[in-house]
């Protein structure tokens, strides 16, 4: 991992982050100052923040699909009962008969 060599023999994808962390760690007296570099390196290796964001997006997508499916079921139930969803084209009752030509 931190050797700097990837699978193909070249530089690994996270080697630059490792170099930044190593440089900070070597130059400081307080290793806590290198937390941002450490987080960047670990994010590059394991992608925890990216996975968290992807999970949030996936959960929101599932929630919207379930909501639209629930609304679709409501519409299907209304149609199954035989009532016509009115859009103003068909007059119901006796009102439309008296005004017809």
N, CA and C atoms as an extended XYZ file, in Angstrom:
303
Properties=species:S:1:pos:R:3:atomname:S:1:resname:S:1:resid:I:1 pbc="F F F"
N         0.816       -1.184        0.000 N   UNK     1
C         0.000        0.000        0.000 CA  UNK     1
C         0.865        1.255        0.000 C   UNK     1
N         1.596        1.459        1.057 N   UNK     2
C         2.375        2.671        1.207 CA  UNK     2
C         3.740        2.559        0.539 C   UNK     2
N         3.994        1.446       -0.140 N   UNK     3
C         5.283        1.281       -0.798 CA  UNK     3
C         5.403        2.196       -2.001 C   UNK     3
N         4.273        2.636       -2.547 N   UNK     4
C         4.294        3.516       -3.697 CA  UNK     4
C         4.146        2.780       -5.006 C   UNK     4
N         4.077        1.465       -4.978 N   UNK     5
C         3.935        0.698       -6.205 CA  UNK     5
C         2.526        0.147       -6.315 C   UNK     5
N         1.924        0.352       -7.468 N   UNK     6
C         0.586       -0.160       -7.704 CA  UNK     6
C         0.647       -1.563       -8.271 C   UNK     6
N        -0.527       -2.050       -8.689 N   UNK     7
C        -0.621       -3.405       -9.243 CA  UNK     7
C         0.186       -3.533      -10.525 C   UNK     7
N         0.226       -2.482      -11.304 N   UNK     8
C         0.927       -2.547      -12.594 CA  UNK     8
C         2.393       -2.174      -12.500 C   UNK     8
N         2.909       -1.939      -11.318 N   UNK     9
C         4.312       -1.598      -11.148 CA  UNK     9
C         4.584       -0.112      -11.048 C   UNK     9
N         3.618        0.726      -11.452 N   UNK    10
C         3.801        2.172      -11.351 CA  UNK    10
C         3.368        2.684       -9.990 C   UNK    10
N         3.182        3.982       -9.926 N   UNK    11
C         2.731        4.593       -8.667 CA  UNK    11
C         1.307        4.169       -8.351 C   UNK    11
N         1.048        3.975       -7.078 N   UNK    12
C        -0.318        3.639       -6.673 CA  UNK    12
C        -1.163        4.906       -6.671 C   UNK    12
N        -2.479        4.745       -6.644 N   UNK    13
C        -3.371        5.900       -6.710 CA  UNK    13
C        -3.266        6.788       -5.476 C   UNK    13
N        -2.852        6.217       -4.345 N   UNK    14
C        -2.822        6.973       -3.090 CA  UNK    14
C        -1.407        7.388       -2.678 C   UNK    14
N        -0.433        7.177       -3.518 N   UNK    15
C         0.949        7.439       -3.134 CA  UNK    15
C         1.194        8.913       -2.827 C   UNK    15
N         0.574        9.818       -3.582 N   UNK    16
C         0.785       11.249       -3.321 CA  UNK    16
C         0.239       11.635       -1.948 C   UNK    16
N        -0.910       11.047       -1.569 N   UNK    17
C        -1.461       11.331       -0.234 CA  UNK    17
C        -0.548       10.775        0.852 C   UNK    17
N         0.021        9.607        0.594 N   UNK    18
C         0.955        9.017        1.546 CA  UNK    18
C         2.184        9.907        1.709 C   UNK    18
N         2.697       10.449        0.600 N   UNK    19
C         3.867       11.326        0.670 CA  UNK    19
C         3.557       12.580        1.480 C   UNK    19
N         2.385       13.162        1.271 N   UNK    20
C         2.002       14.352        2.040 CA  UNK    20
C         1.926       14.036        3.528 C   UNK    20
N         1.305       12.914        3.869 N   UNK    21
C         1.196       12.524        5.273 CA  UNK    21
C         2.572       12.255        5.874 C   UNK    21
N         3.398       11.533        5.157 N   UNK    22
C         4.732       11.191        5.648 CA  UNK    22
C         5.583       12.452        5.844 C   UNK    22
N         5.495       13.386        4.908 N   UNK    23
C         6.249       14.642        5.011 CA  UNK    23
C         5.805       15.435        6.237 C   UNK    23
N         4.501       15.530        6.449 N   UNK    24
C         3.970       16.245        7.612 CA  UNK    24
C         4.421       15.571        8.903 C   UNK    24
N         4.315       14.252        8.949 N   UNK    25
C         4.660       13.504       10.156 CA  UNK    25
C         6.136       13.642       10.504 C   UNK    25
N         6.976       13.704        9.485 N   UNK    26
C         8.419       13.824        9.718 CA  UNK    26
C         8.807       15.225       10.183 C   UNK    26
N         8.052       16.233        9.774 N   UNK    27
C         8.420       17.616       10.083 CA  UNK    27
C         7.800       18.169       11.362 C   UNK    27
N         6.826       17.506       11.923 N   UNK    28
C         6.120       18.075       13.065 CA  UNK    28
C         6.538       17.423       14.379 C   UNK    28
N         6.366       18.176       15.449 N   UNK    29
C         6.604       17.641       16.786 CA  UNK    29
C         5.312       17.074       17.371 C   UNK    29
N         4.190       17.539       16.850 N   UNK    30
C         2.887       17.106       17.333 CA  UNK    30
C         2.164       16.353       16.207 C   UNK    30
N         2.105       15.029       16.281 N   UNK    31
C         1.497       14.251       15.192 CA  UNK    31
C         0.007       14.540       14.946 C   UNK    31
N        -0.669       15.154       15.916 N   UNK    32
C        -2.085       15.467       15.742 CA  UNK    32
C        -2.275       16.504       14.634 C   UNK    32
N        -1.260       17.301       14.369 N   UNK    33
C        -1.347       18.302       13.309 CA  UNK    33
C        -1.473       17.662       11.927 C   UNK    33
N        -1.151       16.396       11.826 N   UNK    34
C        -1.193       15.702       10.531 CA  UNK    34
C        -2.495       14.951       10.308 C   UNK    34
N        -3.514       15.212       11.112 N   UNK    35
C        -4.799       14.529       10.955 CA  UNK    35
C        -5.434       14.739        9.576 C   UNK    35
N        -5.433       15.971        9.047 N   UNK    36
C        -6.052       16.144        7.718 CA  UNK    36
C        -5.372       15.293        6.633 C   UNK    36
N        -4.058       15.227        6.651 N   UNK    37
C        -3.341       14.419        5.671 CA  UNK    37
C        -3.639       12.935        5.879 C   UNK    37
N        -3.737       12.543        7.157 N   UNK    38
C        -4.056       11.156        7.466 CA  UNK    38
C        -5.458       10.800        6.957 C   UNK    38
N        -6.422       11.703        7.161 N   UNK    39
C        -7.785       11.463        6.692 CA  UNK    39
C        -7.846       11.374        5.173 C   UNK    39
N        -7.094       12.255        4.497 N   UNK    40
C        -7.068       12.211        3.043 CA  UNK    40
C        -6.518       10.878        2.544 C   UNK    40
N        -5.448       10.416        3.165 N   UNK    41
C        -4.835        9.152        2.760 CA  UNK    41
C        -5.789        7.979        3.001 C   UNK    41
N        -6.411        7.954        4.162 N   UNK    42
C        -7.347        6.870        4.467 CA  UNK    42
C        -8.590        6.918        3.579 C   UNK    42
N        -9.044        8.124        3.229 N   UNK    43
C       -10.172        8.252        2.305 CA  UNK    43
C        -9.788        7.694        0.936 C   UNK    43
N        -8.581        7.960        0.512 N   UNK    44
C        -8.121        7.436       -0.773 CA  UNK    44
C        -8.062        5.914       -0.741 C   UNK    44
N        -7.621        5.346        0.355 N   UNK    45
C        -7.493        3.888        0.446 CA  UNK    45
C        -8.839        3.183        0.553 C   UNK    45
N        -9.709        3.678        1.435 N   UNK    46
C       -10.915        2.918        1.798 CA  UNK    46
C       -12.234        3.549        1.364 C   UNK    46
N       -12.239        4.817        0.972 N   UNK    47
C       -13.429        5.541        0.490 CA  UNK    47
C       -14.600        5.550        1.469 C   UNK    47
N       -14.425        5.755        2.768 N   UNK    48
C       -15.585        5.717        3.678 CA  UNK    48
C       -16.572        6.861        3.449 C   UNK    48
N       -16.080        8.067        3.167 N   UNK    49
C       -16.998        9.184        2.950 CA  UNK    49
C       -17.765        9.003        1.649 C   UNK    49
N       -17.083        8.514        0.626 N   UNK    50
C       -17.746        8.273       -0.647 CA  UNK    50
C       -18.830        7.212       -0.500 C   UNK    50
N       -18.539        6.163        0.251 N   UNK    51
C       -19.527        5.106        0.467 CA  UNK    51
C       -20.718        5.618        1.270 C   UNK    51
N       -20.459        6.470        2.256 N   UNK    52
C       -21.535        7.053        3.054 CA  UNK    52
C       -22.447        7.904        2.171 C   UNK    52
N       -21.834        8.754        1.313 N   UNK    53
C       -22.636        9.583        0.411 CA  UNK    53
C       -23.454        8.723       -0.546 C   UNK    53
N       -22.847        7.677       -1.077 N   UNK    54
C       -23.556        6.792       -2.001 CA  UNK    54
C       -24.737        6.116       -1.307 C   UNK    54
N       -24.559        5.733       -0.042 N   UNK    55
C       -25.642        5.091        0.712 CA  UNK    55
C       -26.789        6.069        0.940 C   UNK    55
N       -26.470        7.320        1.253 N   UNK    56
C       -27.514        8.337        1.465 CA  UNK    56
C       -28.295        8.562        0.175 C   UNK    56
N       -27.591        8.633       -0.948 N   UNK    57
C       -28.254        8.831       -2.233 CA  UNK    57
C       -29.134        7.639       -2.566 C   UNK    57
N       -28.638        6.446       -2.329 N   UNK    58
C       -29.407        5.233       -2.606 CA  UNK    58
C       -30.662        5.172       -1.724 C   UNK    58
N       -30.533        5.504       -0.443 N   UNK    59
C       -31.683        5.494        0.460 CA  UNK    59
C       -32.749        6.496        0.016 C   UNK    59
N       -32.315        7.689       -0.424 N   UNK    60
C       -33.260        8.699       -0.897 CA  UNK    60
C       -33.964        8.217       -2.169 C   UNK    60
N       -33.228        7.592       -3.061 N   UNK    61
C       -33.816        7.057       -4.284 CA  UNK    61
C       -34.869        5.999       -3.956 C   UNK    61
N       -34.550        5.098       -3.044 N   UNK    62
C       -35.489        4.047       -2.642 CA  UNK    62
C       -36.732        4.660       -1.998 C   UNK    62
N       -36.538        5.688       -1.173 N   UNK    63
C       -37.669        6.349       -0.533 CA  UNK    63
C       -38.592        6.975       -1.573 C   UNK    63
N       -38.017        7.633       -2.589 N   UNK    64
C       -38.839        8.250       -3.633 CA  UNK    64
C       -39.570        7.203       -4.459 C   UNK    64
N       -38.911        6.099       -4.774 N   UNK    65
C       -39.552        5.037       -5.543 CA  UNK    65
C       -40.703        4.439       -4.750 C   UNK    65
N       -40.504        4.203       -3.457 N   UNK    66
C       -41.581        3.663       -2.632 CA  UNK    66
C       -42.755        4.635       -2.546 C   UNK    66
N       -42.434        5.927       -2.448 N   UNK    67
C       -43.494        6.935       -2.383 CA  UNK    67
C       -44.282        6.961       -3.690 C   UNK    67
N       -43.581        6.947       -4.818 N   UNK    68
C       -44.290        6.973       -6.101 CA  UNK    68
C       -45.082        5.682       -6.314 C   UNK    68
N       -44.562        4.564       -5.840 N   UNK    69
C       -45.300        3.305       -5.949 CA  UNK    69
C       -46.564        3.357       -5.101 C   UNK    69
N       -46.464        3.966       -3.919 N   UNK    70
C       -47.633        4.100       -3.046 CA  UNK    70
C       -48.683        4.985       -3.702 C   UNK    70
N       -48.242        6.086       -4.321 N   UNK    71
C       -49.171        6.967       -5.029 CA  UNK    71
C       -49.781        6.236       -6.220 C   UNK    71
N       -48.981        5.423       -6.898 N   UNK    72
C       -49.484        4.639       -8.023 CA  UNK    72
C       -50.533        3.637       -7.579 C   UNK    72
N       -50.329        3.039       -6.423 N   UNK    73
C       -51.322        2.102       -5.881 CA  UNK    73
C       -52.618        2.828       -5.554 C   UNK    73
N       -52.518        4.038       -5.017 N   UNK    74
C       -53.729        4.801       -4.710 CA  UNK    74
C       -54.513        5.079       -5.992 C   UNK    74
N       -53.828        5.494       -7.038 N   UNK    75
C       -54.483        5.761       -8.318 CA  UNK    75
C       -55.082        4.481       -8.884 C   UNK    75
N       -54.338        3.380       -8.790 N   UNK    76
C       -54.835        2.101       -9.293 CA  UNK    76
C       -56.064        1.661       -8.514 C   UNK    76
N       -56.094        1.892       -7.204 N   UNK    77
C       -57.261        1.537       -6.407 CA  UNK    77
C       -58.488        2.343       -6.839 C   UNK    77
N       -58.296        3.634       -7.098 N   UNK    78
C       -59.404        4.476       -7.531 CA  UNK    78
C       -59.922        3.998       -8.881 C   UNK    78
N       -59.024        3.686       -9.792 N   UNK    79
C       -59.435        3.210      -11.114 CA  UNK    79
C       -60.100        1.840      -11.030 C   UNK    79
N       -59.628        0.998      -10.120 N   UNK    80
C       -60.191       -0.341       -9.980 CA  UNK    80
C       -61.617       -0.299       -9.433 C   UNK    80
N       -61.936        0.715       -8.656 N   UNK    81
C       -63.281        0.838       -8.113 CA  UNK    81
C       -64.283        1.281       -9.169 C   UNK    81
N       -63.804        1.720      -10.318 N   UNK    82
C       -64.698        2.065      -11.408 CA  UNK    82
C       -65.008        3.534      -11.522 C   UNK    82
N       -64.503        4.350      -10.649 N   UNK    83
C       -64.772        5.776      -10.777 CA  UNK    83
C       -63.780        6.386      -11.763 C   UNK    83
N       -64.274        7.349      -12.527 N   UNK    84
C       -63.445        7.992      -13.549 CA  UNK    84
C       -62.739        9.179      -12.911 C   UNK    84
N       -61.458        9.274      -13.173 N   UNK    85
C       -60.703       10.416      -12.684 CA  UNK    85
C       -61.074       11.593      -13.561 C   UNK    85
N       -61.667       12.596      -12.957 N   UNK    86
C       -62.183       13.717      -13.733 CA  UNK    86
C       -61.102       14.672      -14.183 C   UNK    86
N       -61.164       15.022      -15.469 N   UNK    87
C       -60.278       16.046      -16.008 CA  UNK    87
C       -61.104       17.178      -16.617 C   UNK    87
N       -62.426       17.128      -16.384 N   UNK    88
C       -63.289       18.186      -16.880 CA  UNK    88
C       -63.853       17.935      -18.260 C   UNK    88
N       -63.620       16.789      -18.850 N   UNK    89
C       -64.128       16.501      -20.185 CA  UNK    89
C       -65.513       15.877      -20.156 C   UNK    89
N       -65.835       15.154      -19.109 N   UNK    90
C       -67.123       14.465      -19.026 CA  UNK    90
C       -67.914       15.117      -17.898 C   UNK    90
N       -69.139       15.578      -18.232 N   UNK    91
C       -70.001       16.173      -17.218 CA  UNK    91
C       -70.775       15.067      -16.524 C   UNK    91
N       -70.813       15.114      -15.230 N   UNK    92
C       -71.546       14.101      -14.463 CA  UNK    92
C       -72.912       14.649      -14.057 C   UNK    92
N       -73.856       13.772      -13.934 N   UNK    93
C       -75.185       14.149      -13.462 CA  UNK    93
C       -76.025       14.809      -14.548 C   UNK    93
N       -77.089       15.507      -14.140 N   UNK    94
C       -78.034       16.085      -15.084 CA  UNK    94
C       -77.658       17.473      -15.567 C   UNK    94
N       -76.638       18.076      -15.040 N   UNK    95
C       -76.285       19.432      -15.414 CA  UNK    95
C       -75.884       19.531      -16.886 C   UNK    95
N       -75.120       18.579      -17.378 N   UNK    96
C       -74.629       18.624      -18.758 CA  UNK    96
C       -75.725       18.336      -19.771 C   UNK    96
N       -76.770       17.593      -19.390 N   UNK    97
C       -77.837       17.215      -20.323 CA  UNK    97
C       -78.704       18.406      -20.703 C   UNK    97
N       -78.939       19.305      -19.789 N   UNK    98
C       -79.832       20.417      -20.060 CA  UNK    98
C       -79.171       21.463      -20.965 C   UNK    98
N       -77.869       21.553      -20.964 N   UNK    99
C       -77.174       22.544      -21.769 CA  UNK    99
C       -76.754       22.011      -23.132 C   UNK    99
N       -76.987       20.749      -23.394 N   UNK   100
C       -76.584       20.160      -24.673 CA  UNK   100
C       -77.453       20.688      -25.798 C   UNK   100
N       -76.940       20.687      -27.035 N   UNK   101
C       -77.678       21.207      -28.196 CA  UNK   101
C       -78.837       20.373      -28.531 C   UNK   101
